[in-house]
C-alpha cells in the first residue's frame, strides 16, 4: 500500500497516517444491532515508519499521544514525504 502511495504522490508530496498504538488484532461480529464482519489492527509507530521508509519515503514526524478521556489506547501520527528528487 505504501509503495502505491509513493508511486502516485508528486515529488515532495506528504503522507500523514493516524492510528491506534499496539500489536493487537480485533474483530467485531455486530454493530448497531446488525451482523458484520470487521477486523482491525493496531500498529507500532516505529514499524509503520520502517514500512514507509522501505517504500521510499522520508519520515518527518512521529508522535504518540497518550490515551485520555474515553480513549482506550494511545494514538500515533506519522508524517512522511516522498523525496523531492529521485534517490
KEROKE-15497 format. One record per residue (C-alpha): residue number from 1; residue in one letter; chain; x, y, z. Coordinates in steps of 0.1 Angstrom, whole numbers, plus 5000, padded with zeros to 4 digits. Each point is the difference from the previous one (the first is absolute). Layout:
<torzas>
{num = NUM, residu = a, chaine = A, px = X, py = Y, pz = Z}
...
</torzas>
This chain:
<torzas>
{num = 1, residu = x, chaine = A, px = 5000, py = 5000, pz = 5000}
{num = 2, residu = x, chaine = A, px = 5028, py = 5025, pz = 5009}
{num = 3, residu = x, chaine = A, px = 5018, py = 4992, pz = 4967}
{num = 4, residu = x, chaine = A, px = 4968, py = 5010, pz = 4982}
{num = 5, residu = x, chaine = A, px = 4998, py = 5032, pz = 5021}
{num = 6, residu = x, chaine = A, px = 5036, py = 5007, pz = 4989}
{num = 7, residu = x, chaine = A, px = 4993, py = 4993, pz = 4964}
{num = 8, residu = x, chaine = A, px = 4970, py = 5024, pz = 4997}
{num = 9, residu = x, chaine = A, px = 5014, py = 5029, pz = 5021}
{num = 10, residu = x, chaine = A, px = 5018, py = 5029, pz = 4984}
{num = 11, residu = x, chaine = A, px = 5036, py = 5005, pz = 5010}
{num = 12, residu = x, chaine = A, px = 5001, py = 5017, pz = 5034}
{num = 13, residu = x, chaine = A, px = 4964, py = 4988, pz = 5007}
{num = 14, residu = x, chaine = A, px = 4991, py = 4992, pz = 5036}
{num = 15, residu = x, chaine = A, px = 4981, py = 4971, pz = 5015}
{num = 16, residu = x, chaine = A, px = 4985, py = 5001, pz = 5035}
{num = 17, residu = x, chaine = A, px = 4988, py = 4969, pz = 5019}
{num = 18, residu = x, chaine = A, px = 4980, py = 4999, pz = 5032}
{num = 19, residu = x, chaine = A, px = 4994, py = 4967, pz = 5018}
{num = 20, residu = x, chaine = A, px = 4997, py = 4984, pz = 5034}
{num = 21, residu = x, chaine = A, px = 5032, py = 4987, pz = 5016}
{num = 22, residu = x, chaine = A, px = 5003, py = 4963, pz = 5008}
{num = 23, residu = x, chaine = A, px = 5006, py = 4965, pz = 4987}
{num = 24, residu = x, chaine = A, px = 4965, py = 4986, pz = 5002}
{num = 25, residu = x, chaine = A, px = 4975, py = 4989, pz = 4974}
{num = 26, residu = x, chaine = A, px = 4963, py = 5006, pz = 5008}
{num = 27, residu = x, chaine = A, px = 4968, py = 4985, pz = 4985}
{num = 28, residu = x, chaine = A, px = 4963, py = 5010, pz = 5002}
{num = 29, residu = x, chaine = A, px = 4970, py = 4979, pz = 4989}
{num = 30, residu = x, chaine = A, px = 4974, py = 5026, pz = 5008}
{num = 31, residu = x, chaine = A, px = 4995, py = 5038, pz = 4999}
{num = 32, residu = x, chaine = A, px = 4968, py = 5020, pz = 5006}
{num = 33, residu = x, chaine = A, px = 4980, py = 4967, pz = 5002}
{num = 34, residu = x, chaine = A, px = 5012, py = 4988, pz = 4966}
{num = 35, residu = x, chaine = A, px = 5023, py = 4971, pz = 4992}
{num = 36, residu = x, chaine = A, px = 5034, py = 5011, pz = 4986}
{num = 37, residu = x, chaine = A, px = 5034, py = 4985, pz = 4994}
{num = 38, residu = x, chaine = A, px = 5026, py = 5026, pz = 5009}
{num = 39, residu = x, chaine = A, px = 5037, py = 4995, pz = 5009}
{num = 40, residu = x, chaine = A, px = 5024, py = 5028, pz = 5009}
{num = 41, residu = x, chaine = A, px = 5035, py = 5002, pz = 5012}
{num = 42, residu = x, chaine = A, px = 5021, py = 5023, pz = 5023}
{num = 43, residu = x, chaine = A, px = 5035, py = 5008, pz = 4990}
{num = 44, residu = x, chaine = A, px = 5033, py = 5012, pz = 5014}
{num = 45, residu = x, chaine = A, px = 5012, py = 5034, pz = 4988}
{num = 46, residu = x, chaine = A, px = 5036, py = 4988, pz = 4994}
{num = 47, residu = x, chaine = A, px = 4987, py = 4970, pz = 4979}
{num = 48, residu = x, chaine = A, px = 4978, py = 5024, pz = 4979}
{num = 49, residu = x, chaine = A, px = 5029, py = 5024, pz = 4995}
{num = 50, residu = x, chaine = A, px = 5022, py = 4970, pz = 4989}
{num = 51, residu = x, chaine = A, px = 4974, py = 4990, pz = 4974}
{num = 52, residu = x, chaine = A, px = 4998, py = 5035, pz = 4987}
{num = 53, residu = x, chaine = A, px = 5038, py = 5002, pz = 4997}
{num = 54, residu = x, chaine = A, px = 5001, py = 4967, pz = 4982}
{num = 55, residu = x, chaine = A, px = 4975, py = 5014, pz = 4975}
{num = 56, residu = x, chaine = A, px = 5023, py = 5030, pz = 4993}
{num = 57, residu = x, chaine = A, px = 4986, py = 5026, pz = 5024}
{num = 58, residu = x, chaine = A, px = 5020, py = 5022, pz = 5024}
{num = 59, residu = x, chaine = A, px = 4985, py = 5001, pz = 5035}
{num = 60, residu = x, chaine = A, px = 4994, py = 5036, pz = 5011}
{num = 61, residu = x, chaine = A, px = 4980, py = 4997, pz = 5033}
{num = 62, residu = x, chaine = A, px = 4991, py = 4971, pz = 5024}
{num = 63, residu = x, chaine = A, px = 4977, py = 5009, pz = 5029}
{num = 64, residu = x, chaine = A, px = 4982, py = 4979, pz = 5026}
{num = 65, residu = x, chaine = A, px = 4972, py = 5016, pz = 5020}
{num = 66, residu = x, chaine = A, px = 4991, py = 4982, pz = 5031}
{num = 67, residu = x, chaine = A, px = 4964, py = 4989, pz = 5005}
{num = 68, residu = x, chaine = A, px = 4978, py = 5025, pz = 5017}
{num = 69, residu = x, chaine = A, px = 4963, py = 5003, pz = 5009}
{num = 70, residu = x, chaine = A, px = 4981, py = 4971, pz = 4984}
{num = 71, residu = x, chaine = A, px = 5029, py = 4989, pz = 4978}
{num = 72, residu = x, chaine = A, px = 5011, py = 4965, pz = 5008}
{num = 73, residu = x, chaine = A, px = 5034, py = 5000, pz = 4983}
{num = 74, residu = x, chaine = A, px = 5028, py = 5025, pz = 4990}
{num = 75, residu = x, chaine = A, px = 4996, py = 5016, pz = 4966}
{num = 76, residu = x, chaine = A, px = 5030, py = 5003, pz = 4976}
{num = 77, residu = x, chaine = A, px = 5006, py = 5024, pz = 4971}
{num = 78, residu = x, chaine = A, px = 5027, py = 4995, pz = 4974}
{num = 79, residu = x, chaine = A, px = 5007, py = 5026, pz = 4973}
{num = 80, residu = x, chaine = A, px = 5024, py = 4991, pz = 4972}
{num = 81, residu = x, chaine = A, px = 5007, py = 5014, pz = 4966}
{num = 82, residu = x, chaine = A, px = 5011, py = 4988, pz = 4966}
{num = 83, residu = x, chaine = A, px = 5035, py = 5014, pz = 4993}
{num = 84, residu = x, chaine = A, px = 5000, py = 5031, pz = 4977}
{num = 85, residu = x, chaine = A, px = 5025, py = 4983, pz = 4977}
{num = 86, residu = x, chaine = A, px = 5006, py = 4964, pz = 4991}
{num = 87, residu = x, chaine = A, px = 5023, py = 4981, pz = 5024}
</torzas>
